[in-house]
Amino acid sequence: MLPRFEIVSQDFTVANYLELLDLAKKRFRFVQYADSQDSENIAIWRHDIDISPHRALALAKLENEKGVDATYFVQLTSRFYNAMEEDVIRVLRHLSKVAHIGLHFDPNCYKIETIEDFCENLSFEINVLQKLIAVPVDAFSLHNPTLVQGIALNDLAYCGLINASAPHFREAFVYCSDSNGYWRYRTLQNVLMDEATSRVHALTHPCWWQEEIMPPRKRVARCVEGRAQASLNYYDNLLAANGRKNENS
Ligand SMILES: [Zn+2]
């Protein structure tokens, strides 16, 4: 793990993100999981939306302007947002117009003892997500896969859905992830600039990319506080619109 001062100083700004996109575009062709067999100089650009659909849409718009073909994996069981909330559905539908959508699936939310159990619950969430955003979804990634116990989920596909968390997509690619808000091993810039890199699988989480340099926990706090404020605003506006008292002491 990097010393703390280096974590803080890592540049997770939107400005730096745009530079990383330009760097990737110079050398790599962006592909979807289903089209990633046997090619060289390709990049899979993945985002797991664990915390903020709003940050996801902000990044997706920037990527779309640059012609970057990315996939955003939506979580239905997040502790940080509700994918079934009206405003969030609107954000996700917008997102589906500028990027591909996958499902970020947390098997730990279900009682899963067999592959059949896994497929049944995975299909359930895929159906819900497709219903919410009205686009087909053909891939999933796993949330906290290290916590899945008892069954291995290493196959490339389950019940006709591509498994973006399959070991293949880490082993046949140079895999680079910003999990926890910092580059634990190599930075994405380092990977993209390395001439030995011919296939990249970049996993970023939209919450980590913000306008200013901040330590990871502050970036999470900003997303959490933004959502809390939006919920309070909704409540206040609802009461005001209906002429109700809104006492606060
Ligand atoms: Zn996750």
Residues whose N, C-alpha, C, O or C-beta is under 5 A from the ligand:
A	BS01	ZN	D48 D50 L142 H143 N144
